[in-house]
């Protein structure tokens, strides 16, 4: 294979973003070979985007069986991700799925098993992983520069979404249509990065507010506290109703502190570890000598095509995936656990009771109210 022929299932906000860079030839070794959207009312707009040279389907199975594509990008509402992804995998089609991979963890386990059985590449569109800022933070942690991780805090409140955003699709912000709110729609990137950088906690306690600031069923504000096996702690705070918002990640280790905020990385390094200093210091007041170190780092980048380019290289040359499907379950585990903690008003140990979560989720799905909405494709350019 010299070039990977991509199909896109779901040409809405983010599907349109993927179509544009593929049509522009911005991914070496890849082309847009077909698109699919089951809503015929959108086909005229899609055709204006793609032109007449790209076949347009209204049935995913027909596109998958057409012989026109080698790989697919699944960019539909969340509940359809597992079904459509596995449909493609079983046809031998390499599958790149938008985040989140599924609404609950059991779905993602099934997806991973299917990818192994079908021997296809399976990736998640975690386009924040290749961001040089977070790549550098991971390097500082993995190399031991920060020492043992003691605390992490992520305040991610710059996800401002107006009521008109939620009114742009009947599926949005409902238990039946989306399976969650800010944790499932906006925060999968940060939840993935959080566990990618500092690992998975052993238990957490969360407080989700449902429809606090918006006329929606699902969570629009969350505060969560996590505990780790080594005694470290973490706090995750998010909302869609705060402006101006904040995006600040702070990680503290025994040898220093790193902060990512406003597209900048700052690193404070202790000349000796806090553990060693504390063991030898006998003068009461005092603290280890600390240096703020300038860290070379490429400009911030979160383009979706970076993940697609990596996925293409994995198909063509066997390069390792930046965001393999087998890791898509971890961030989802955190969001599921946060829901479960709130619903049960209790701590949740990890791994958590997936069956209990499934039962409580489906109670909410059964009570979910259909909302009238006129489907609109919004401009998602520049979004995460």
C-alpha positions in Angstrom: 0.0 0.0 0.0 1.4 3.4 -1.0 -1.4 5.6 0.2 -4.1 5.1 2.8 -7.5 5.8 1.5 -9.6 7.3 4.4 -13.3 7.4 4.8 -15.1 9.6 7.4 -18.3 8.5 9.1 -20.1 11.5 10.5 -19.4 14.8 8.8 -20.5 17.2 11.5 -18.4 19.7 13.4 -15.3 17.6 13.9 -15.8 15.4 10.9 -15.6 18.5 8.7 -12.3 19.4 10.3 -10.9 16.0 9.4 -12.3 16.3 5.8 -10.6 19.7 5.3 -7.1 18.7 6.1 -7.3 15.4 4.1 -8.7 17.2 1.1 -5.9 19.8 1.4 -3.3 17.0 1.3 -1.9 17.9 4.7 -1.3 14.3 5.7 1.5 12.6 3.7 0.4 9.2 2.4 -3.3 9.8 3.0 -6.3 10.8 0.9 -10.0 11.3 1.5 -11.7 8.6 -0.5 -15.3 8.6 0.8 -17.5 10.2 3.4 -20.7 9.1 5.1 -23.4 10.8 7.0 -26.8 9.3 7.7 -28.6 12.7 7.7 -29.6 13.5 4.1 -30.4 17.0 5.0 -26.7 17.6 5.4 -25.6 16.1 2.1 -25.8 19.3 0.1 -23.5 21.1 2.6 -21.1 18.1 2.6 -21.0 18.0 -1.2 -20.0 21.7 -1.2 -17.2 20.8 1.1 -15.9 17.7 -0.7 -16.8 18.4 -4.3 -18.1 15.8 -6.7 -15.0 13.7 -6.7 -15.5 12.1 -3.2 -18.3 9.5 -3.0 -20.9 10.4 -0.4 -22.8 7.6 1.4 -25.7 7.7 3.8 -25.0 4.1 5.1 -21.8 3.3 6.9 -21.9 -0.4 6.1 -22.2 0.4 2.4 -19.1 2.7 2.5 -17.1 0.1 4.5 -18.1 -2.6 2.0 -17.4 -0.4 -1.1 -13.8 -1.3 -1.5 -13.0 2.4 -1.7 -11.3 2.8 1.7 -8.5 1.3 3.7 -9.1 3.2 7.0 -11.9 5.1 8.6 -12.3 8.0 11.0 -15.4 7.6 13.2 -16.7 11.1 14.1 -20.3 10.4 15.1 -22.0 11.0 18.5 -20.4 8.9 21.2 -22.8 6.0 21.5 -22.2 5.0 17.9 -18.4 4.9 18.2 -18.1 1.3 19.4 -20.6 -0.2 16.9 -19.3 1.7 13.9 -15.6 1.1 14.8 -16.1 -2.7 15.2 -18.1 -2.8 12.0 -15.1 -1.4 10.2 -12.6 -3.6 12.0 -14.5 -6.7 11.1 -14.2 -5.7 7.4 -10.4 -5.3 7.8 -10.6 -1.5 7.9 -8.1 0.3 10.1 -10.0 2.4 12.5 -9.3 5.8 14.1 -12.0 6.8 16.5 -12.8 10.2 17.8 -12.8 10.7 21.6 -14.2 9.2 23.7 -13.9 5.7 22.3 -17.1 4.8 24.0 -19.5 5.9 26.8 -18.6 3.2 29.3 -15.5 1.1 29.7 -17.0 -2.3 28.8 -17.6 -1.0 25.3 -13.9 0.0 24.9 -12.7 -3.4 26.2 -14.9 -5.0 23.4 -13.4 -2.6 20.8 -9.8 -3.5 21.8 -10.6 -7.3 21.7 -12.1 -6.8 18.2 -9.1 -4.9 17.0 -6.8 -7.7 18.1 -8.9 -10.4 16.6 -9.2 -8.5 13.3 -5.5 -7.5 13.2 -6.1 -3.9 12.3 -4.7 -0.6 13.6 -7.0 1.0 16.2 -6.3 4.5 17.4 -8.0 7.3 19.4 -8.1 10.9 18.3 -6.2 12.1 21.4 -4.7 15.0 19.5 -3.2 16.6 22.7 -0.7 13.8 23.2 1.7 15.1 20.5 1.5 18.6 21.9 5.2 19.5 22.6 4.3 21.0 26.0 2.8 17.7 27.3 5.5 15.7 25.6 8.1 17.6 27.5 6.2 17.2 30.8 6.1 13.5 30.3 9.8 13.5 29.5 10.5 15.3 32.8 8.5 12.8 34.7 9.7 9.6 33.0 13.3 10.7 33.2 13.1 11.3 37.0 13.7 15.0 36.8 10.6 15.6 39.0 11.4 12.8 41.3 8.5 10.9 42.9 5.1 12.5 42.0 3.4 13.9 45.1 0.5 16.1 43.8 -1.2 17.1 40.5 -3.8 19.7 40.0 -5.6 20.4 36.7 -8.0 23.4 36.5 -9.5 23.2 33.0 -12.4 25.7 32.8 -11.8 27.2 29.4 -14.4 25.0 27.7 -17.0 27.7 27.5 -20.2 26.5 25.8 -23.3 28.6 25.5 -26.9 27.2 25.5 -27.0 27.6 21.8 -24.2 25.0 21.4 -26.3 22.5 23.3 -29.4 23.4 21.3 -27.5 22.7 18.0 -28.2 18.9 18.2 -31.0 16.9 19.9 -28.4 14.3 21.0 -26.2 16.8 22.8 -26.0 16.9 26.6 -28.5 14.1 27.2 -27.9 10.8 28.9 -29.6 9.0 25.9 -27.7 10.8 23.2 -24.3 11.5 24.7 -23.9 9.7 27.9 -22.4 12.6 29.8 -21.5 16.2 29.6 -18.2 18.0 30.0 -16.4 14.8 31.1 -17.5 12.9 27.9 -17.5 15.8 25.4 -14.7 18.2 26.3 -12.5 16.7 28.9 -11.5 13.3 27.4 -8.2 14.9 26.2 -7.3 16.2 29.7 -8.4 13.0 31.5 -6.2 11.0 29.0 -3.3 13.3 29.5 -3.7 13.3 33.3 -3.4 9.5 33.5 -0.8 9.4 30.8 1.4 11.8 32.8 0.9 10.7 36.4 -0.7 7.3 36.1 -4.1 6.0 37.3 -5.3 6.6 40.9 -6.4 3.9 43.2 -9.5 5.7 44.3 -11.4 9.0 43.8 -14.2 11.1 45.1 -16.1 13.4 42.7 -18.8 16.0 42.9 -20.6 16.5 39.5 -23.2 19.2 39.1 -25.9 18.3 36.5 -27.5 21.1 34.6 -26.2 23.7 37.1 -25.6 26.5 34.6 -27.1 25.1 31.4 -30.5 23.6 30.6 -29.1 20.1 30.1 -29.4 16.7 31.8 -25.7 16.0 32.2 -22.8 17.4 34.1 -21.6 20.9 33.4 -19.3 21.4 36.4 -17.1 18.8 38.2 -14.6 18.8 41.0 -12.8 15.5 41.7 -10.1 14.4 44.2 -7.9 11.4 43.5 -5.5 9.3 45.6 -2.6 7.2 44.2 -0.8 4.1 45.3 2.4 6.0 46.4 0.4 8.5 48.5 0.2 11.2 45.9 -3.0 13.2 45.4 -4.7 14.9 42.5 -7.5 17.4 41.9 -9.4 17.9 38.6 -11.7 20.8 38.2 -13.7 21.6 35.1 -16.8 23.4 33.8 -18.3 24.7 30.6 -19.8 27.9 32.1 -16.8 29.9 33.3 -15.4 32.8 31.3 -12.6 33.8 31.2 -11.6 30.2 31.8 -8.3 28.7 33.1 -6.2 25.8 31.8 -3.5 25.2 34.4 -1.8 21.9 35.0 0.5 21.7 38.0 2.5 18.6 38.9 4.7 18.5 42.0 7.4 15.9 42.7 10.1 15.4 45.3 12.6 17.2 43.1 10.5 20.1 41.8 7.4 21.4 40.1 6.2 21.8 36.6 3.3 24.1 35.5 1.7 24.3 32.0 -0.5 27.4 31.5 -1.3 29.8 28.7 0.8 27.8 26.3 3.9 28.0 28.4 5.9 25.4 30.4 7.7 26.5 33.7 9.9 24.1 35.6 11.3 24.6 39.1 14.1 22.1 40.1 15.3 21.5 43.6 19.1 21.2 43.9 18.4 18.2 46.2 15.3 16.3 46.7 12.9 17.5 49.4 13.2 14.0 51.0 16.9 14.3 51.3 16.8 17.9 52.5 14.2 17.2 55.1 16.3 14.2 56.5 19.5 16.3 56.9 18.2 19.8 57.8 18.5 20.7 61.5 18.0 24.5 61.4 14.2 24.7 61.6 13.3 27.3 59.0 14.7 26.8 55.5 14.1 24.9 52.3 16.1 23.3 49.5 17.8 25.6 47.0 15.5 25.9 44.0 16.2 26.9 40.4 13.7 27.9 37.8 15.1 26.1 34.7 14.5 27.2 31.1 13.2 24.2 29.2 13.5 24.1 25.4 10.1 23.3 24.0 8.6 23.6 20.5 5.5 25.8 20.1 2.2 24.4 21.3 0.4 22.3 18.7 -2.8 20.3 18.9 -3.7 19.7 15.3 -5.8 16.7 14.6 -3.8 15.8 11.5 -0.8 15.0 13.6 -2.7 12.0 15.0 -4.0 11.1 11.6 -0.4 11.3 10.1 0.9 9.0 12.9 -2.0 6.6 12.2 -1.2 6.6 8.5 2.5 5.9 9.3 1.4 3.0 11.5 -0.5 1.5 8.6 2.1 2.1 6.0 5.4 1.5 8.0 4.4 0.0 11.3 5.3 3.1 13.3 4.0 2.9 16.9 0.7 4.8 17.6 0.8 7.9 19.7 -2.7 7.1 21.0 -3.4 3.4 20.6 -7.0 2.2 21.2 -5.8 0.0 24.1 -5.2 3.2 26.1 -8.6 4.8 25.3 -10.1 3.0 28.3 -8.1 4.8 31.0 -9.4 8.3 30.6 -12.9 6.9 30.2 -12.4 4.9 33.4 -11.8 8.2 35.2 -14.9 9.9 33.9 -17.1 6.8 34.6 -15.7 6.7 38.1 -16.5 10.4 38.6 -20.1 9.8 37.6 -20.3 6.8 39.8 -18.9 8.6 42.8 -21.4 11.3 42.4 -24.4 9.0 41.9 -23.5 6.9 44.9 -22.3 9.9 47.0 -19.2 7.8 47.9 -15.6 7.0 47.2 -14.9 4.8 44.1 -12.0 2.3 44.2 -10.3 1.6 40.9 -10.8 -0.7 39.1 -14.5 0.1 39.7 -17.7 -1.8 39.5 -18.5 -1.6 35.8 -21.8 -3.4 36.1 -23.0 -1.0 38.8 -22.0 2.0 36.6 -23.8 0.4 33.6 -27.0 -0.1 35.6 -27.0 3.5 37.0 -26.3 5.0 33.5 -29.1 3.1 31.9 -31.5 4.3 34.7 -30.7 7.8 33.5 -31.0 6.9 29.9 -34.5 5.5 30.5 -35.4 8.8 32.1 -33.7 10.9 29.4 -36.0 13.4 27.8 -36.1 14.0 24.0 -35.3 17.6 23.3 -36.4 19.5 20.2 -33.4 20.8 18.3 -32.5 21.9 14.8 -29.3 20.1 13.8 -26.6 22.5 12.9 -23.0 22.0 11.9 -20.9 24.5 13.8 -17.4 25.8 12.9 -15.1 23.7 15.1 -11.8 25.1 13.6 -9.2 25.6 16.2 -11.1 23.4 18.8 -9.4 20.5 20.6 
